[in-house]
Amino acid sequence: MSTNAKDIIRRYYDAWAASDRDAARAFLQDDLKFRSPQDSFDSADAFLDACWQYAESFGGVDMLQDVYEPDKAYIAYRLNEFTVAEFHKIRDGKIAEVYVTMNPTV
């Protein structure tokens, strides 16, 4: 698996758009830390169990801005009526942490 943050993030969201849970899971560390205004999870499986229901309506990411470093990524995108921003930390070629903010008015 690639250790390039941009490749990891793009392929991860491609898996969501394709409703391929196994592929998406392969990009997540087991001990994923996920934080958003609505949810908090401390494992990849807990995150996917709660959030995978949204994959069917996901449809893809309309990227507005993305910035990558070897072990970090910041992305901002449109998802339906929301503008979403996410900060990702990468560890050993997988997503280890995700911090999400969103604004439904922008």
Secondary structure as UniProt FT lines:
FT   HELIX           5..17
FT   TURN            18..19
FT   HELIX           21..25
FT   TURN            26..27
FT   STRAND          28..35
FT   STRAND          40..41
FT   HELIX           44..51
FT   HELIX           52..54
FT   HELIX           55..58
FT   STRAND          62..69
FT   TURN            70..71
FT   STRAND          72..79
FT   TURN            80..81
FT   STRAND          82..91
FT   TURN            92..93
FT   STRAND          94..103
FT   TURN            104..105
//
